[in-house]
Amino acid sequence: MKKLYSALMTAFNDDGSINEAGTREMIRYNIDVNKVDGLYVGGSTGENFNMSHEQKEQVFKIAIDEAKNDVDLIAQVGSLDLNEAKYLAKFVTDLGYPHISAVTPFYYNYTFEQIKDYYNEIVKDVDNELIIYSIPALTGVSLSLDQFDELFENPKIIGIKYTNADFFLLERVRNRFPDKLILSGFDEMLLPALALGVDGAIGSTYNLNAKRAKAEMNAFDAGDIDKARQLQKDSNDLISALIANDIYPSIKLVFKELGVNAGVTKKPMAQPTPEMIAGAKKIYNDYLKEN
Ligand SMILES: CC(=O)N[C@@H]([C@@H](O)[C@H](O)[C@H](O)CO)[C@@H](O)CC(=O)C(=O)O
């Protein structure tokens, strides 16, 4: 059974502090309305790389307190500060998170040996399993098939959150590692990822569009490719509109239309403008009202 995870957003107040009530509302909406299988906490969509250390801890605590054991939880603990990543890996493991994940270390053009050491260090002292977060478009770090193989020599490293449009590599990865967990990260490419045998997907737009994505997964599993293609097309109309309106602030604005107080994004992310607010209302009316 393939799993669908929403990449959890963080609700912020205008001053950049965390809006706890709003963050809890989004968690509840994902569990109770979207009926996702899990949440990816502290990822790109959660604006983790905009946050202070204290804010990261706060979000990890809020998410597990609200979600309890209702859905699977993956905590993204990766950081340019390896000591912070190790600390957070232990912190979330102690809180009860069943999985951790870590973005590839970025910015300094690390060698593969340094990247491997980073991952082995993160899992060394924790009793938990790690999913590599590979997102070359944002990190500039592209791991090769052989490099994934080397990382998987550590039995605590169990999978990849594969946010990469390189489908040749995805096919190679799937076939080389049939027992590893491969989760697709580009929502607009869910169907081709399913065709290549991913185990599920994690994404930002599932916060709003989980039902359609689930229906697409089910259609694919039932062999109804025409229906799956139509659902991907409908999703991509929504995703294109969200991207054109600035995706993270727009998802939060559309949440508002759904009665969920998602707060705002944290600066330097864009703050809502009247045009963006009008755009989000239109997205809701055009693609989600009847859903
Ligand atoms: C850069 C980014 O936000 N990528 C999203 C996608 O869900 C993406 O927003 C979507 O496919 C639209 O391009 C996820 O892969 C990120 C994600 O799951 C996370 O770490 O929050």
The ligand as a Gaussian input file, in Angstrom:
#p B3LYP/6-31G(d) Opt

LIG

0 1
 C       10.880000      22.523000      -2.998000
 C        9.586000      21.964000      -2.534000
 O        8.840000      22.646000      -1.875000
 N        9.305000      20.736000      -2.868000
 C        8.113000      20.084000      -2.383000
 C        7.153000      19.741000      -3.456000
 O        5.996000      19.274000      -2.842000
 C        6.827000      20.961000      -4.326000
 O        6.424000      22.052000      -3.536000
 C        5.743000      20.637000      -5.325000
 O        6.080000      19.476000      -6.035000
 C        5.525000      21.808000      -6.284000
 O        6.637000      22.001000      -7.115000
 C        8.516000      18.872000      -1.604000
 O        9.353000      18.019000      -2.328000
 C        9.263000      19.394000      -0.380000
 C        8.941000      18.691000       0.801000
 O        8.310000      17.689000       0.787000
 C        9.461000      19.279000       2.029000
 O       10.599000      19.042000       2.366000
 O        8.740000      20.008000       2.672000

